[in-house]
Amino acid sequence: MSRKKSADPELAQKLSRRSMLGVAAGATAAAVLGAAATPAAAHGKGHGHGHGHGHGKGQPVLPPGRLGIQLYSLRDKVSTLGFAKVFDELERFGYDEIEFAGYTQGSAGEITLPQLKRLARDHGLKPIGSHVNYYDNNNPDAYSFAQNLEKVLDDAQTLGLEHVGTASGPFRYGSTVDAWKRAAEDFNTYGAAARRRGLKFYQHNHAEEFSFATDRPNVRLYDVLLAETDPDLVHLEMDIYWAFVGQFRFSKTPEGKPAPFDPLRYVLKQPNRYPLFHVKDGLEDITARDGYRMVDVGDGDIDYQRFISAVNKTRGGRRDHHWQVEHDQPVDSVLFASKSSAHLHSLRERR
């Protein structure tokens, strides 16, 4: 299958030019964290809707050393118990990497960046990336790329990160084509500054990036972002769940014309632009606005065996990509982390 080309010839021309260690997760979570994980849950025995196949003897789908977690999913535990206790659990569950969503730990007390880096290393966790705000127009001193670029990059280097990016959408100047071109210029600037430090700048999507420009309703905004950013400077972290939500919500233009797309096709067309992925799951629910209800990884309908396997087959696929599990509002964040690791480690390539 192939992705539908942009209905805008100029954008299409630009796009064409730029053309989961079967390590078992811990069976239970530590009592100090209050988790109620069971052995069944720890081995990923959820609903298995649509992607429970492929368990068994084949090659693991998950590349060795590439399972991470976005710490936003565990923010309740980080802010009360601190990074050390959270890292204890992540190490036990078989995680390799972490992605930050801030560097503080609330009531657990102060921690410096060198202490945080050492703590991660001592638990066998590699800090791979971090989410930082794009901008804050109400605060000229905000910790963001727009207001404090050099400080953001200094901190990323102190932590030993390879990537530093934002989960903010490129809506700073609006939703027109020209507005996104301006945002793309910002991203190119941040990417160039990051590259000079040996870092990669990236942007993490939500569903709205796949909506259409308000002034040119046949142009998908995500295509503008891809066309107007330098692929050597601006990388993407596809949040796979939100991309599938976008597929559901924005399958037609505002004028009602069909405009289908496949999130995986975006990746396969330019795999080097996607070093990072967010792995979150959802149960299909066409009565909901988003078409899905977010659930723990392994309990939903998104076929991660297929998705990760396809990316693995690209040039350098098993070597060049990182898979970060996430849930925006987990019922039990530690149980979520345990189940997600177990499920992804259990997946095997189809023969």
C-alpha positions in Angstrom: 0.0 0.0 0.0 1.2 3.5 -0.6 0.4 6.8 1.0 -1.8 9.2 -0.9 0.3 12.0 -2.3 -0.3 15.6 -1.2 -3.0 17.3 -3.2 -0.7 20.3 -3.3 1.8 20.0 -6.3 4.4 22.3 -4.7 4.5 20.4 -1.5 4.5 17.1 -3.2 7.5 18.2 -5.2 9.4 19.2 -2.1 8.5 16.0 -0.4 9.7 13.9 -3.3 13.0 15.8 -3.3 13.6 15.2 0.4 12.8 12.1 -0.2 11.1 -5.2 20.5 15.8 -9.8 24.2 13.2 -11.9 25.3 13.9 -10.5 28.8 11.0 -11.3 31.2 9.6 -8.3 33.0 9.2 -8.4 36.7 6.2 -10.4 37.9 5.2 -7.9 40.6 5.9 -4.3 41.3 7.5 -3.2 44.5 5.1 -2.8 47.5 6.6 0.6 48.2 5.1 1.8 44.9 1.7 0.4 45.7 1.5 -1.6 42.5 -0.9 -4.5 42.2 0.7 -6.3 39.3 0.0 -10.0 38.9 2.1 -12.6 37.0 -0.5 -12.7 34.3 -0.4 -9.0 33.8 3.4 -8.9 33.9 3.4 -11.4 31.0 1.2 -9.1 28.9 -2.0 -11.1 29.0 -4.4 -8.3 28.2 -7.1 -8.4 25.6 -4.7 -8.9 22.8 -7.0 -7.3 20.3 -5.4 -7.4 16.9 -1.8 -7.9 17.8 -1.5 -10.9 20.1 -0.1 -13.1 17.5 3.6 -13.9 17.0 4.4 -15.1 20.5 6.8 -18.1 20.5 10.1 -19.0 19.0 10.8 -16.4 16.3 13.2 -13.5 16.4 12.1 -10.9 18.9 10.4 -8.0 17.3 11.9 -5.6 19.8 15.5 -4.9 19.0 17.9 -5.6 21.9 18.6 -2.6 24.1 16.0 -0.4 22.6 13.0 -0.5 24.9 12.4 2.8 26.7 9.7 4.6 28.6 8.5 8.2 28.6 8.7 9.2 32.2 5.6 11.4 31.8 3.7 8.0 32.2 5.2 7.7 35.7 5.0 11.3 36.8 2.8 10.5 39.8 5.5 8.2 41.2 8.4 10.5 40.2 6.9 13.5 41.9 6.2 11.6 45.2 8.8 8.8 45.5 11.5 10.2 43.3 13.6 9.0 40.3 15.6 6.4 42.3 12.6 4.3 43.3 11.1 4.6 39.8 14.4 3.6 38.2 14.5 0.5 40.6 11.3 -0.7 39.0 12.2 0.1 35.4 15.5 -1.8 35.8 13.6 -4.8 37.1 11.0 -4.7 34.3 13.8 -4.9 31.7 13.8 -1.3 30.4 16.9 -0.1 28.6 16.2 3.6 28.0 14.3 6.6 29.5 12.9 9.7 28.0 12.5 12.7 30.3 9.5 15.0 30.6 11.2 17.3 33.2 14.1 17.0 35.5 12.5 17.5 39.0 11.0 15.1 41.4 8.5 17.1 43.4 8.2 16.3 47.1 11.0 13.7 46.8 13.5 16.6 47.0 16.1 18.4 44.9 18.2 16.5 42.4 21.0 17.9 40.1 21.4 16.9 36.5 24.7 15.1 37.2 23.0 13.2 40.0 20.2 12.3 37.7 22.5 11.1 35.0 24.5 9.0 37.4 21.3 7.5 38.9 20.1 6.4 35.5 23.5 4.9 34.7 23.6 3.0 38.0 20.2 1.4 37.0 21.3 0.5 33.5 19.1 3.1 32.0 20.2 5.2 29.1 18.7 8.7 28.9 17.8 8.9 25.2 15.7 12.0 24.9 13.7 14.8 26.6 10.5 16.8 25.9 10.9 20.5 26.4 8.3 23.2 25.5 8.5 24.8 22.1 7.6 28.3 23.4 5.7 30.3 26.0 4.5 33.6 24.8 3.5 34.6 28.3 6.9 34.1 29.9 10.0 35.5 28.3 12.1 33.5 30.8 10.3 30.2 30.2 12.3 27.0 29.9 11.6 26.4 26.3 13.4 26.2 22.9 12.2 29.7 21.9 13.1 31.4 25.2 16.2 29.5 26.5 17.6 27.4 23.6 21.2 27.4 24.9 20.1 26.4 28.4 18.0 23.6 27.0 20.9 22.3 25.0 23.3 22.7 28.0 21.1 20.5 30.1 20.7 17.9 27.4 24.5 17.6 27.1 24.9 17.4 30.9 22.5 14.5 30.9 24.3 12.8 28.0 21.2 12.8 25.8 21.4 12.0 22.1 18.1 13.6 21.3 16.2 16.6 22.7 12.9 17.7 21.4 9.4 19.0 21.9 5.9 17.6 22.1 4.4 21.0 21.3 2.7 21.2 18.0 4.0 23.7 15.4 0.9 26.0 15.9 2.9 28.9 17.3 1.9 31.2 14.5 -1.4 29.6 13.5 -2.7 26.9 11.2 -2.0 28.3 7.8 0.6 27.0 5.4 2.7 30.1 6.0 2.3 29.8 9.7 3.8 26.3 9.6 6.5 27.4 7.3 7.5 30.0 10.0 7.4 27.2 12.7 9.5 25.0 10.4 12.1 27.8 10.3 12.2 27.8 14.1 12.7 24.1 14.1 15.5 24.3 11.6 17.2 26.8 13.8 16.9 24.6 16.9 18.0 21.6 14.9 21.1 23.4 13.6 22.0 24.5 17.2 21.4 21.0 18.5 23.6 19.5 15.7 26.5 21.7 16.6 26.3 20.1 20.1 26.2 16.6 18.7 22.5 16.3 19.4 19.4 15.6 17.3 16.3 17.9 17.7 12.9 16.2 17.2 9.2 16.9 17.3 6.6 14.6 18.8 3.2 14.6 17.2 -0.3 14.5 18.5 -3.4 14.0 16.2 -3.8 17.6 15.2 -0.6 17.7 13.2 -2.5 15.6 10.6 -5.2 18.2 10.2 -5.5 20.6 7.3 -4.3 24.1 6.7 -7.1 26.7 7.4 -6.2 28.6 4.2 -5.6 25.7 1.9 -7.9 22.8 3.0 -6.4 20.3 0.6 -3.0 20.6 2.4 -2.2 18.4 5.4 -0.2 20.4 7.9 2.1 17.4 8.7 3.2 17.5 5.0 4.1 21.1 5.4 6.3 20.3 8.4 8.0 17.5 6.5 8.5 19.6 3.4 9.8 22.7 5.1 12.2 21.3 7.7 15.6 20.1 6.8 15.8 16.3 7.3 19.3 16.6 8.5 18.3 19.0 11.2 14.8 18.2 12.3 13.8 14.6 13.3 10.4 13.2 14.2 9.2 11.1 17.1 6.0 9.5 15.8 3.5 8.9 18.6 1.9 5.9 16.9 -1.3 6.1 18.8 -1.9 9.7 18.1 -1.0 9.2 14.4 -3.7 6.5 14.2 -6.1 8.9 15.9 -5.2 11.4 13.2 -5.8 8.8 10.6 -9.3 8.4 12.0 -10.1 12.1 12.5 -8.6 13.5 9.4 -9.4 11.0 6.7 -11.3 13.6 4.8 -10.5 17.2 4.0 -12.7 19.9 5.5 -14.6 19.9 2.2 -15.4 16.2 2.6 -12.9 14.9 0.0 -11.3 11.5 0.9 -7.7 12.0 2.2 -6.6 8.7 3.7 -3.1 8.1 5.0 -1.2 5.3 6.7 1.1 6.4 9.6 3.5 3.5 8.8 3.9 4.7 5.2 5.2 8.1 6.5 7.9 6.2 8.4 8.8 3.8 5.6 9.2 6.7 3.1 11.8 8.5 5.3 12.8 6.1 8.1 15.9 8.0 9.0 13.8 11.0 10.1 12.2 8.8 12.8 14.8 7.8 15.4 12.2 7.7 18.2 8.7 6.3 18.5 6.1 6.4 21.2 4.3 3.1 21.7 0.9 3.6 23.3 -2.2 1.5 22.6 -5.9 2.0 22.1 -9.1 0.1 21.8 -11.0 1.0 18.7 -14.2 2.9 19.5 -15.8 4.7 16.5 -18.3 6.4 18.9 -15.5 8.4 20.5 -14.1 11.5 18.9 -10.6 10.0 18.5 -11.8 6.6 17.3 -9.8 4.9 20.1 -9.8 4.7 23.9 -6.2 4.7 25.3 -5.3 1.5 27.2 -2.1 -0.2 28.4 0.2 -1.5 25.7 -0.9 -5.0 24.8 -4.5 -4.4 25.7 -5.5 -2.6 22.5 -5.9 -2.9 18.8 -2.8 -1.3 17.4 -0.7 -4.0 15.7 2.8 -3.3 17.1 4.1 -6.6 15.8 3.4 -5.5 12.3 4.5 -1.9 12.8 7.8 -2.5 14.6 8.6 -5.4 12.2 8.1 -3.2 9.2 10.5 -0.5 10.6 13.0 -3.2 11.5 13.2 -4.2 7.8 14.3 -0.7 6.8 18.0 0.0 6.3 19.5 0.0 9.8 16.0 -0.5 11.2 16.9 -2.6 14.2 19.9 -0.4 15.0 18.6 3.1 14.4 15.2 3.3 16.2 14.1 3.6 19.8 10.8 2.5 21.2 9.4 4.4 24.2 6.2 3.2 25.8 3.7 5.7 27.1 0.3 6.2 28.5 -1.1 9.7 29.1 -3.3 8.7 32.1 -2.6 5.2 33.3 -4.8 3.8 36.0 -1.7 2.3 37.7 1.5 3.7 36.2 3.8 1.0 37.6 1.5 -1.8 36.4 1.4 -0.1 33.0 5.2 -0.1 32.9 5.4 -3.8 33.8 2.7 -4.9 31.4 4.1 -2.9 28.5 7.6 -4.3 28.8 6.4 -7.8 29.1 4.1 -7.5 26.1 6.7 -6.0 23.8 9.4 -8.4 24.8 7.0 -11.3 24.1 6.4 -10.3 20.5 8.1 -12.4 17.8 8.5 -11.9 14.1 6.0 -13.8 12.0 7.4 -16.6 9.9 
